[in-house]
Amino acid sequence: MQYKRAAGLYVGGICLILGGPLVTFIGTTFGTRAVVNNPSNNLSGLFIGVAAFGC
């Protein structure tokens, strides 16, 4: 049995729908924690980027 190429897009879409809010929550939480603990640290930008990817 051969899988169609659309199956990968379907599974990827479902994973992003279910995992997107989790990625956004993790990025926002750790980004805020990085800003509060050490404002001069560049790590907060990384987590904000991760949070934007999850949206």
DSSP file (Angstrom, degrees, kcal/mol; ACC not computed):
  #  RESIDUE AA STRUCTURE BP1 BP2  ACC     N-H-->O    O-->H-N    N-H-->O    O-->H-N    TCO  KAPPA ALPHA  PHI   PSI    X-CA   Y-CA   Z-CA
    1    1 A M              0   0    0      0, 0.0     2,-0.4     0, 0.0     0, 0.0   0.000 360.0 360.0 360.0 129.3    0.0    0.0    0.0
    2    2 A Q        -     0   0    0      0, 0.0     2,-0.3     0, 0.0     0, 0.0  -0.818 360.0-132.5-101.9 136.9    1.4    3.4   -1.0
    3    3 A Y        -     0   0    0     -2,-0.4     2,-0.2     1,-0.1     5,-0.0  -0.630  21.3-123.6 -85.2 144.9    0.7    6.5    1.0
    4    4 A K    >>  -     0   0    0     -2,-0.3     3,-1.0     1,-0.1     4,-0.6  -0.512  17.4-121.0 -83.2 156.8   -0.4    9.6   -0.8
    5    5 A R  H >> S+     0   0    0      1,-0.2     4,-1.0     2,-0.2     3,-0.6   0.788 110.2  65.3 -67.8 -27.2    1.6   12.8   -0.5
    6    6 A A  H 3> S+     0   0    0      1,-0.2     4,-2.2     2,-0.2    -1,-0.2   0.738  88.1  69.2 -68.8 -21.3   -1.5   14.6    0.9
    7    7 A A  H <> S+     0   0    0     -3,-1.0     4,-2.6     1,-0.2    -1,-0.2   0.892  97.1  51.6 -64.5 -38.1   -1.4   12.3    3.9
    8    8 A G  H <X S+     0   0    0     -3,-0.6     4,-2.5    -4,-0.6    -1,-0.2   0.890 109.9  48.7 -65.3 -39.2    1.8   14.0    5.2
    9    9 A L  H  X S+     0   0    0     -4,-1.0     4,-2.2     2,-0.2    -2,-0.2   0.894 111.8  50.1 -66.1 -39.3    0.2   17.4    4.8
   10   10 A Y  H  X S+     0   0    0     -4,-2.2     4,-2.1     2,-0.2    -2,-0.2   0.935 113.4  44.2 -64.6 -47.3   -2.9   16.3    6.7
   11   11 A V  H  X S+     0   0    0     -4,-2.6     4,-2.3     1,-0.2    -2,-0.2   0.896 113.3  51.8 -66.2 -40.3   -0.8   14.8    9.5
   12   12 A G  H  X S+     0   0    0     -4,-2.5     4,-2.1    -5,-0.2    -1,-0.2   0.890 109.5  50.0 -62.7 -39.2    1.4   17.9    9.7
   13   13 A G  H  X S+     0   0    0     -4,-2.2     4,-2.2     2,-0.2    -2,-0.2   0.905 110.2  49.2 -66.0 -42.1   -1.6   20.2    9.8
   14   14 A I  H  X S+     0   0    0     -4,-2.1     4,-2.4     1,-0.2     5,-0.3   0.910 110.8  50.9 -63.5 -41.6   -3.2   18.2   12.7
   15   15 A C  H  X S+     0   0    0     -4,-2.3     4,-3.0     1,-0.2     5,-0.2   0.895 111.6  47.3 -64.0 -39.5    0.1   18.3   14.6
   16   16 A L  H  X S+     0   0    0     -4,-2.1     4,-2.0     2,-0.2    -1,-0.2   0.868 111.0  51.5 -69.9 -35.5    0.4   22.1   14.2
   17   17 A I  H  < S+     0   0    0     -4,-2.2    -2,-0.2     2,-0.2    -1,-0.2   0.920 120.0  34.9 -66.4 -41.9   -3.2   22.6   15.2
   18   18 A L  H  < S+     0   0    0     -4,-2.4     4,-0.4    -5,-0.2    -2,-0.2   0.858 126.4  38.6 -80.6 -35.8   -2.7   20.5   18.4
   19   19 A G  H  X S+     0   0    0     -4,-3.0     4,-2.5    -5,-0.3     5,-0.2   0.658  96.9  79.6 -91.2 -16.9    0.9   21.5   19.1
   20   20 A G  H  X S+     0   0    0     -4,-2.0     4,-2.5    -5,-0.2     5,-0.2   0.929  94.3  45.9 -59.5 -49.9    0.7   25.2   18.1
   21   21 A P  H  > S+     0   0    0      0, 0.0     4,-2.4     0, 0.0    -1,-0.2   0.868 113.2  51.7 -62.4 -33.9   -0.9   26.4   21.3
   22   22 A L  H  > S+     0   0    0     -4,-0.4     4,-2.5     2,-0.2    -2,-0.2   0.926 110.7  46.9 -66.8 -44.1    1.6   24.4   23.4
   23   23 A V  H  X S+     0   0    0     -4,-2.5     4,-2.5     2,-0.2     5,-0.2   0.895 112.9  50.2 -63.9 -40.1    4.6   25.8   21.5
   24   24 A T  H  X S+     0   0    0     -4,-2.5     4,-2.5    30,-0.2     5,-0.2   0.921 111.3  48.4 -64.3 -43.9    3.1   29.4   22.0
   25   25 A F  H  X S+     0   0    0     -4,-2.4     4,-2.6     2,-0.2     5,-0.2   0.922 113.3  46.7 -62.7 -44.8    2.6   28.8   25.7
   26   26 A I  H  X S+     0   0    0     -4,-2.5     4,-2.4     2,-0.2     5,-0.3   0.931 114.4  46.9 -64.5 -45.7    6.1   27.5   26.2
   27   27 A G  H  X S+     0   0    0     -4,-2.5     4,-1.9    -5,-0.2    -2,-0.2   0.904 115.1  45.7 -63.6 -41.9    7.7   30.2   24.2
   28   28 A T  H  X S+     0   0    0     -4,-2.5     4,-2.3    -5,-0.2     5,-0.2   0.916 114.2  48.3 -67.9 -43.3    5.7   33.0   26.0
   29   29 A T  H  X S+     0   0    0     -4,-2.6     4,-2.1    -5,-0.2    -2,-0.2   0.952 117.7  38.7 -63.6 -51.1    6.3   31.5   29.5
   30   30 A F  H  X S+     0   0    0     -4,-2.4     4,-2.2    -5,-0.2    -1,-0.2   0.824 114.5  55.1 -73.6 -29.5   10.1   31.1   29.1
   31   31 A G  H  X S+     0   0    0     -4,-1.9     4,-2.0    -5,-0.3    -1,-0.2   0.920 110.0  46.0 -65.4 -43.2   10.5   34.3   27.2
   32   32 A T  H  X S+     0   0    0     -4,-2.3     4,-2.4     1,-0.2    -2,-0.2   0.905 112.4  51.0 -64.7 -41.2    8.8   36.3   29.9
   33   33 A R  H  X S+     0   0    0     -4,-2.1     4,-2.4     1,-0.2     5,-0.2   0.890 109.5  50.7 -64.1 -38.4   10.9   34.5   32.6
   34   34 A A  H  X S+     0   0    0     -4,-2.2     4,-2.0     2,-0.2     7,-0.3   0.877 111.7  47.6 -67.3 -37.1   14.1   35.3   30.6
   35   35 A V  H  < S+     0   0    0     -4,-2.0    -2,-0.2     2,-0.2    -1,-0.2   0.912 114.4  45.9 -69.4 -42.0   13.2   39.0   30.4
   36   36 A V  H  < S+     0   0    0     -4,-2.4    -2,-0.2     1,-0.2    -1,-0.2   0.913 117.4  42.3 -68.7 -42.6   12.3   39.2   34.1
   37   37 A N  H  < S+     0   0    0     -4,-2.4    -2,-0.2     1,-0.3    -1,-0.2   0.899 135.8   5.6 -74.1 -40.9   15.4   37.4   35.4
   38   38 A N    ><  -     0   0    0     -4,-2.0     3,-1.8    -5,-0.2    -1,-0.3  -0.745  60.3-174.6-147.4  92.5   18.0   39.0   33.1
   39   39 A P  T 3  S+     0   0    0      0, 0.0    -1,-0.1     0, 0.0    -3,-0.1   0.759  86.1  57.5 -63.5 -24.3   16.8   41.8   30.9
   40   40 A S  T 3  S+     0   0    0     -5,-0.0     2,-0.2     2,-0.0    -5,-0.1   0.488  83.9 106.6 -85.0  -0.7   20.2   42.1   29.1
   41   41 A N    X   -     0   0    0     -3,-1.8     3,-0.6    -7,-0.3     4,-0.2  -0.561  62.8-149.4 -80.0 140.3   20.1   38.4   28.0
   42   42 A N  T >> S+     0   0    0     -2,-0.2     4,-0.8     1,-0.2     3,-0.6   0.430  80.6  90.2 -87.0   0.7   19.4   37.7   24.3
   43   43 A L  H 3> S+     0   0    0      1,-0.2     4,-1.7     2,-0.2     3,-0.3   0.780  74.2  67.2 -68.5 -26.9   17.6   34.4   25.1
   44   44 A S  H <> S+     0   0    0     -3,-0.6     4,-2.1     1,-0.2    -1,-0.2   0.867  95.4  56.2 -64.1 -35.1   14.2   36.2   25.4
   45   45 A G  H <> S+     0   0    0     -3,-0.6     4,-1.9     1,-0.2    -1,-0.2   0.857 104.1  54.0 -63.2 -35.8   14.3   37.0   21.7
   46   46 A L  H  X S+     0   0    0     -4,-0.8     4,-1.9    -3,-0.3    -1,-0.2   0.925 110.0  45.8 -63.8 -45.3   14.7   33.3   20.9
   47   47 A F  H  X S+     0   0    0     -4,-1.7     4,-2.3     1,-0.2    -2,-0.2   0.847 109.7  54.3 -70.4 -32.9   11.7   32.3   23.0
   48   48 A I  H  X S+     0   0    0     -4,-2.1     4,-2.1     2,-0.2    -1,-0.2   0.892 108.3  50.6 -65.8 -38.2    9.6   35.1   21.4
   49   49 A G  H  X S+     0   0    0     -4,-1.9     4,-1.8     2,-0.2    -2,-0.2   0.888 109.6  49.8 -64.0 -39.2   10.5   33.7   18.0
   50   50 A V  H  X S+     0   0    0     -4,-1.9     4,-1.5     2,-0.2    -2,-0.2   0.900 110.0  51.1 -64.8 -40.5    9.4   30.3   19.1
   51   51 A A  H  X S+     0   0    0     -4,-2.3     4,-0.7     1,-0.2    -2,-0.2   0.886 109.0  50.7 -65.1 -38.1    6.1   31.7   20.4
   52   52 A A  H >< S+     0   0    0     -4,-2.1     3,-0.5     1,-0.2    -1,-0.2   0.851 106.4  55.6 -68.2 -33.2    5.5   33.4   17.1
   53   53 A F  H 3< S+     0   0    0     -4,-1.8    -1,-0.2     1,-0.2    -2,-0.2   0.844 104.4  54.6 -65.7 -32.8    6.2   30.2   15.2
   54   54 A G  H 3<        0   0    0     -4,-1.5   -30,-0.2     1,-0.2    -1,-0.2   0.694 360.0 360.0 -74.7 -18.9    3.5   28.5   17.3
   55   55 A C    <<        0   0    0     -4,-0.7    -1,-0.2    -3,-0.5    -2,-0.1   0.501 360.0 360.0 -72.3 360.0    0.8   31.1   16.3
